[in-house]
Amino acid sequence: MDVDELMHAYLHAEKRALPGAVRGEALNPSCGDACTVYLVIKDGVIQDASFTGDSCAVSTAYTARLVEKLKGMRVADAKRLREEDVLVLFGTPDAPRLGCALLGYRALQRALKAYEEEGKA
Amino acid sequence: MRGRTRDVREENMREEREKGDEGEGCDCGCGVIWWCWMGWHDAFRREFPQLVRFDEQGRVYGDSAATTLKPRVFLNALRDAYEGLNANVHRGQYALSMEVSEAYDQAKREILSRLGLSPSVYEAVTVRNATEALNLAAHLVTRLYPGERVVGSVAEHHSNLLPWRERGVHVTRPFGEDGVVEVDGEIVSVTGMTNTTGHAPRVDRMVRHARLVIVDAAQLASHLSLPGVDMLAVSAHKVYASQGVGFLFIRKRIVEEAVEKHIPPLTPGGGTVARVSMEEHVYRDDALRFEGGTPPIVETIAFAKTLAWLERFRERLRVHEKRLARVVEEHVERLPRGARVLSLPWQREKGIVSVWHERLHAHDLASLLDREGVMVRAGWHCAQPFHEYHGARATVRFSSGAYTREEDIIRFFDAYARIVKKYA
């Protein structure tokens, strides 16, 4: 994991909410970091994705790259994303930071779940 | 002596140690002449094997408030006791069991006196750690004084907060400038020293106005001198000894009162009872009533031996730790812009600092510091209310131990400033 690359991504991350999007939130209780992932989905495809929240550099950087990757992705493919697919975005972080790196991924899981519930309703 | 190679000096020191550390008289009075050659603190540090490894790796251990590193004397005592004094402490059986029981009781008395408490006034109830000790204290206090509230400070560790809150009796009160929490005939359970900032509240002043005083001495005990209050909670692993052993030091008369009022143990079971029948049971009428199950016997004995060893450095360590606290204070004044610290309005007594930054997150700072070879903790340090009180984010905490050098503290602050400059 390149620290400078990660810190650059953190310092330049674009955080924005998406109105009308389905959303999922995740919290890291050991430090209070929170992250919300927004997905705008049409015809089974993620048209737009973004995130907001106050969190550490690792969490912010990985989540920022993750939402970039989600844009244009089919929902079915997004559901198949594994933790490993996220961790390679900057190369595996130092062990104590795995939870941080996966905060956005957990928020994504919740967003995908919310989308499913919406479909059933 | 001077001019010998390092290997020969190592060999000589090992020989001296094996001889039982008795050397010819030396300048500083430590009794081991080889140590004087290298300075007492360097020699002291070399007694901690993990620290020696960190030194070799060029790394600084800044997490002693979480747990302390262990000296060779402790490791040897642990091994020796398990090799030669391994038996349970129930009395009246074979000779070894009686020997172990005696060693265990004697160790408790020694632990009390080395920490400044009289064994004729206090009992030492062995528990797993200070958290368990405080749970036992809460159990006893709420049964001895039902309905009475218990006052704590804004800076308490969660272990001196939750046991009281769970019983619905806790009240938080802020500190005055003089390090005193105002109490008026109430029961107070306060930290002896904050694990986040190294401040020691003026417990002696609170005693005058309180009905009962309990001190969470988990951090304070590392300064080897405890106040004579009603109950104290201690964790051995914060005082250069084992995990898994702690104590509730409690005035004998309170134990007597608890027995008179038929207060049951918090952990009933073997060891707490005088007799048990098919239908009923009677608890013991002494302090062992509150010690359920086989205690950490060997760990207690090893703790006593560790305290005995620390005794020879007592005065020097006292001066040294004061100096470390001053170094922290000096550097706190010069922290970079955007950095803020947890603090209290009087001088700290231990080299501990918890700092947060407006732009940089504690976990990132800790990771970057780790890459620079400085090991610190990031998060709430089990003192989340104290963070809330400051409006603080999660902090990075550097905490000194007896073996910490001034240069270690300086290295932390320098690395911190460098990282902030680069990324904030």
Interface residues (C-beta under 8 A of the other chain):
Chain A: V3 M7 Y10 L11 S30 C31 G32 D33 S55 C56 A57 V58 D94 P96 R97 C100
Chain B: L360 H361 A362 H363 D364 A366 S367 L368 D370 R371 A378 G379 W380 R393 A394 Y423
